């Protein structure tokens, strides 16, 4: 038996803005998901890290906060296939934090 294991970064929703949260909730209902796929859960969102979809990250993440973009890039750099924004997830000092 061969296991297929995907690496997921779990990170606090405090690293995304309230506006990011609203956009992700909208995208999770099947709207405006050309750039990435969003799966909602009780404490946040799980997103596939697909930076290869676009060479223009500014266009891909237009309207999202710098915190969201930096989190996505951090996950990509660490070879994660997904990022799980979770209200109980860990917070990192080197990433922007937002008050809701």
N, C-alpha and C positions, 0 to 999 in steps of 0.2 A: 504494500500500500504506500502510495506517495502522497504526502500532505501538501496542500497548497496553502501557504500562509501569506497574508497581506499585512503590511506594517501600517498602523494607524497612530497618528499623533493625537493625544487627548490633551485639550487645552481649555482654559477657562473662557466662558463667554464674555468675561470682563475685558478681553482683548479685542472685542468687536463693539462698534458703536450701536446705539439704539436704532439708528437708520439702517445699519447693516442687518440687524436682527429682523427688521421689518421687511427688507428686501429678500432675505433668506426665507422668511415665512411665505412670502408671495411666490418665490421660485419653487418652494416645496409643494405648492399646489399645482405645479405643472406649467407655470408661466415663466417666460423669459429665462429659459434654461439652456440656451445655446452654448454657453461657455462651460458649465459644469452641472452636475446632478446633485440635488439637495434632498436628503432624507431627514425629516423631522423626527425628534424623539421627545420624551417628557421634559428633558433638561436642556435641550438645545438642538443642534443640527449635525449630521454627519455629511461630509462633502467629499466627493472624489477629487483628488488632486490631479488635474489634467492640464498642467502648464504647457504641455506640448501642443495643445489645440490651437494655440495662437502665439505668434512671435511678438505680438504687440500686447504686452500685459496691461498697459494703460487702457487700451480699448476693451480688452477682455474683462477687466474689473472696473470699468468706468462707473463712477458713482459710489464705489465702496471706499471705506476709510483706509488710511495708510496702515492702520493696525491689522485689518483684515488681510490686506495684500501681503504684509510682512509675515503674518502667520502662514498663509498659503505658501509663500516662498520658503519659509523655515521648514515646513513639512516636506516640500519638494527636495530641498537640499539634503534632508535626512532620509531620502529614499522612501518616504511614506506614500502609500497609494490613496490614503484617506486622511482627513482631519476631522476629529470629533470635537466640536465646540460644545462644551458641557458646563453647566453652571457650577458643578462640583469639581471641575477639572483644575489642574495645577496652573498657577500663574507664574509668569517669567518676567524678571526685572528688565531684561533687554528688549522687551516688546511693549508697545504702547498699551495703556490701560484706559478704560472709559468708565465713567460713572453713569448709571442709568437712573 
